[in-house]
Amino acid sequence: MKTDEPVEPSAESLAEIPETDFSGAIRPNLYANLRGEFEHAVFLDRELWEHFGSEERVLEALRLLVALGKRGASSRAA
């Protein structure tokens, strides 16, 4: 039997489905729009985040590691 009216779920089926509020959810791509050149997301363990404490300090440490790696590679090539 076909009708144009939508079929409402039964009270029993609604009781089986837990309520989930997605109103506070943030789409991952939203951050990409806010960051301009944002390309990748990196997740840190809690202990690492507590050690560095900010995005700027994490980036500073990573840049230092890259610079040290380049310096070590150039000294081995000589």
Backbone bond lengths (Angstrom), bond angles and torsions (degrees), N, CA, C in turn:
res aa  C-N    CA-C-N  psi(-1)  N-CA   C-N-CA  omega(-1)  CA-C   N-CA-C  phi
1 M - - - 1.443 - - 1.519 109.00 -
2 K 1.327 116.86 120.75 1.458 122.13 -174.89 1.524 109.42 -108.86
3 T 1.332 115.23 129.52 1.459 120.08 175.90 1.515 108.85 -130.63
4 D 1.322 115.83 161.25 1.461 120.23 178.34 1.528 112.76 -85.04
5 E 1.314 116.64 -13.25 1.454 120.85 -179.15 1.524 109.94 -80.08
6 P 1.353 117.42 139.47 1.466 119.02 177.66 1.528 110.49 -67.74
7 V 1.309 115.54 145.68 1.458 121.25 179.56 1.531 107.43 -89.63
8 E 1.304 116.41 123.02 1.460 121.61 179.59 1.528 109.41 -80.86
9 P 1.345 117.54 142.87 1.466 119.51 177.64 1.529 110.50 -69.37
10 S 1.309 114.90 153.59 1.467 119.39 -179.98 1.525 109.85 -76.06
11 A 1.313 116.71 161.38 1.472 121.88 178.04 1.519 110.18 -61.30
12 E 1.333 117.70 -35.87 1.463 121.37 179.47 1.531 111.26 -65.48
13 S 1.326 117.41 -42.93 1.463 119.33 -179.52 1.524 111.15 -69.38
14 L 1.325 117.32 -34.36 1.465 120.10 176.64 1.522 111.64 -67.47
15 A 1.325 117.66 -33.71 1.462 121.63 179.07 1.522 111.21 -67.82
16 E 1.327 117.61 -26.44 1.465 121.58 -179.56 1.530 112.55 -77.76
17 I 1.313 117.42 -21.84 1.462 121.67 -176.16 1.530 108.96 -99.13
18 P 1.344 117.88 119.63 1.466 118.89 179.86 1.527 110.96 -70.84
19 E 1.314 115.69 147.80 1.466 121.23 176.88 1.527 108.97 -73.69
20 T 1.293 117.05 132.39 1.456 122.20 176.79 1.515 107.89 -130.28
21 D 1.310 115.69 126.17 1.457 121.17 -179.87 1.525 109.20 -97.99
22 F 1.311 117.64 109.46 1.454 122.30 179.90 1.530 112.10 -98.34
23 S 1.327 117.57 8.70 1.460 120.36 -175.95 1.525 112.47 -64.36
24 G 1.339 117.98 -26.80 1.461 120.36 179.94 1.519 113.63 -95.57
25 A 1.321 116.86 3.64 1.464 120.89 -177.21 1.531 110.43 -71.67
26 I 1.317 114.63 148.82 1.462 121.02 177.16 1.520 107.81 -118.57
27 R 1.296 115.45 129.01 1.458 119.72 177.02 1.522 109.06 -71.29
28 P 1.351 119.01 135.18 1.466 120.19 -179.58 1.527 112.96 -55.96
29 N 1.318 118.04 -35.88 1.461 119.88 -178.38 1.526 112.31 -68.97
30 L 1.322 117.04 -17.96 1.451 120.08 177.16 1.524 110.30 -61.39
31 Y 1.349 117.31 -39.85 1.458 120.21 177.79 1.522 111.07 -63.87
32 A 1.321 117.26 -37.38 1.459 120.33 179.41 1.521 110.37 -60.48
33 N 1.329 116.98 -39.89 1.461 120.35 178.85 1.523 111.55 -66.96
34 L 1.321 117.43 -33.14 1.456 121.09 -178.41 1.525 112.59 -76.68
35 R 1.320 117.95 -25.45 1.457 121.56 -173.30 1.530 114.26 -95.74
36 G 1.290 119.52 -2.87 1.454 120.14 179.98 1.514 112.12 73.02
37 E 1.307 117.63 -95.42 1.469 123.38 -175.87 1.529 112.73 -83.78
38 F 1.306 118.68 13.10 1.460 123.33 -177.68 1.521 110.25 -56.32
39 E 1.343 116.75 127.58 1.456 120.49 179.25 1.514 113.31 -125.56
40 H 1.338 118.16 -30.53 1.459 120.93 -174.19 1.522 110.40 -138.53
41 A 1.302 115.33 153.00 1.464 121.10 174.25 1.522 107.66 -113.10
42 V 1.312 116.31 138.26 1.460 122.09 178.74 1.520 107.56 -123.17
43 F 1.311 116.71 132.62 1.448 121.56 179.43 1.525 108.73 -108.64
44 L 1.324 116.30 128.43 1.457 121.53 -179.18 1.517 110.43 -104.81
45 D 1.326 115.42 149.53 1.457 119.19 170.96 1.521 108.15 -63.77
46 R 1.316 115.60 153.39 1.464 121.06 -177.82 1.528 111.28 -56.72
47 E 1.339 117.45 -41.63 1.468 119.65 -177.80 1.532 111.31 -65.12
48 L 1.330 118.02 -34.66 1.460 119.70 177.05 1.520 111.26 -69.21
49 W 1.338 116.77 -43.08 1.460 119.77 178.90 1.519 110.16 -62.00
50 E 1.333 117.29 -42.47 1.461 120.50 179.08 1.520 111.18 -63.19
51 H 1.341 117.25 -33.21 1.469 120.88 178.03 1.530 110.96 -68.19
52 F 1.333 116.83 -48.22 1.462 120.68 -177.32 1.521 112.19 -82.84
53 G 1.309 117.76 -46.32 1.452 122.33 174.03 1.516 117.37 81.99
54 S 1.321 118.62 -12.46 1.457 119.35 178.55 1.523 109.96 -157.14
55 E 1.318 114.28 158.67 1.459 120.32 178.46 1.530 110.75 -61.90
56 E 1.331 116.33 -40.40 1.465 120.61 -177.95 1.524 111.23 -61.42
57 R 1.339 117.09 -41.16 1.472 120.10 -179.08 1.524 111.23 -70.04
58 V 1.329 117.93 -34.83 1.464 121.06 176.53 1.523 109.09 -64.52
59 L 1.338 116.92 -46.95 1.466 120.49 -179.97 1.531 111.34 -63.57
60 E 1.303 116.82 -39.55 1.468 121.07 177.78 1.530 110.75 -60.13
61 A 1.328 117.55 -44.46 1.464 121.78 179.48 1.530 111.08 -65.23
62 L 1.321 116.80 -40.84 1.466 119.74 179.13 1.523 111.36 -66.37
63 R 1.327 116.82 -40.37 1.473 119.73 177.67 1.524 111.16 -64.04
64 L 1.339 116.60 -37.97 1.458 120.65 177.43 1.523 110.58 -63.59
65 L 1.324 117.47 -41.98 1.465 120.46 177.84 1.524 111.59 -62.71
66 V 1.311 117.44 -40.72 1.463 120.92 178.49 1.531 109.80 -63.80
67 A 1.331 117.27 -44.60 1.462 121.23 -179.81 1.533 110.76 -62.84
68 L 1.324 117.10 -42.95 1.463 120.25 177.90 1.521 111.01 -64.29
69 G 1.319 117.34 -39.34 1.440 120.87 177.42 1.521 113.00 -63.25
70 K 1.330 116.53 -40.69 1.463 120.65 177.80 1.522 111.03 -66.71
71 R 1.345 115.70 -40.71 1.462 119.58 -179.72 1.526 110.09 -65.51
72 G 1.331 117.07 -40.28 1.470 121.48 178.14 1.517 111.70 -66.30
73 A 1.313 117.26 -38.17 1.467 120.78 179.76 1.523 110.70 -68.33
74 S 1.335 117.55 -39.03 1.465 119.08 -179.76 1.511 111.56 -71.43
75 S 1.332 119.59 -32.22 1.468 121.01 179.23 1.524 110.80 -73.48
76 R 1.339 118.10 -30.19 1.461 120.65 177.07 1.525 110.73 -72.95
77 A 1.332 117.86 -29.69 1.457 121.65 -178.05 1.526 111.34 -75.03
78 A 1.312 117.29 -23.25 1.476 121.35 -176.29 1.495 112.54 -79.20
